[in-house]
Amino acid sequence: QAMPSAQAEDAIRAVRAAIALEPHRSDLWVQIADIEARRGNLTGSVDALRQAVAASPGDAALYARLSQTYASAGSGEAALHAIEAALALQPGRAGYIRARATLATWTGDYRGARDSYRQLEALYPDDLEIALALARVSAWSGDTDRAVKQYKRYLQANPSNAPVWLELARAESWRGNYPGAIAALETYKANAGETQSYVTELAGVLAASGRPGKAEDLLTPLLAQSPRDYDL
């Protein structure tokens, strides 16, 4: 619930007076962070949490809270650094590893995200959503062999998730396994039909495998129907 500005200012003044007497109490800085967050001042909340961390640098939970607040404020890199500080203090905590995986993906650190999801995979070997996330960041980081392995593991249990067959086809194509890519696309087609996504992915595989004429034959009718489609 939002706090009225005047009430928030009074509360912050009271807490700051207490901090002046006990400057090393991180919990008081957390109170200010809570007040600032309730009145929508994320910058003020971040500043207060940084003070809390400075007062209690060994408290992993404070770094995690700081990371969440940075993320809410749209500061992905800062959020990632904060959760990495939390992990340095508590390396095996699954919630922190998961947060690092998410933040690393958000900031484009796909190798870091891949390493985090591999840690999560070791902790939760039966969680297929982790397998799918690992497949994606592995593909984006260039580890297409691992990506294909994880995609297939996921799809074995979720064969009706048609869009993931497209992702598998793309990963197979990236690693040069064009027959494997076409096989994945045919499975997609059996599930979802001959959609535009299917045709454009198939055209990409054909072009990459040295058959640009056939690829163009597929794309030309679509482009005639949608001449402003930049991707086509």
Secondary structure, DSSP 8 states (H G I E B T S, - for coil): ----HHHHHHHHHHHHHHHHH-TT-HHHHHHHHHHHHHTT-HHHHHHHHHHHHHH-TT-HHHHHHHHHHHHHTT-HHHHHHHHHHHHHHSTT-HHHHHHHHHHHHHTT-HHHHHHHHHHHHHH-TT-HHHHHHHHHHHHHTT-HHHHHHHHHHHHHH-TT-HHHHHHHHHHHHHTT-HHHHHHHHHHHHHHH-S-HHHHHHHHHHHHHTT-HHHHHHHHHHHHHH-TT-S--
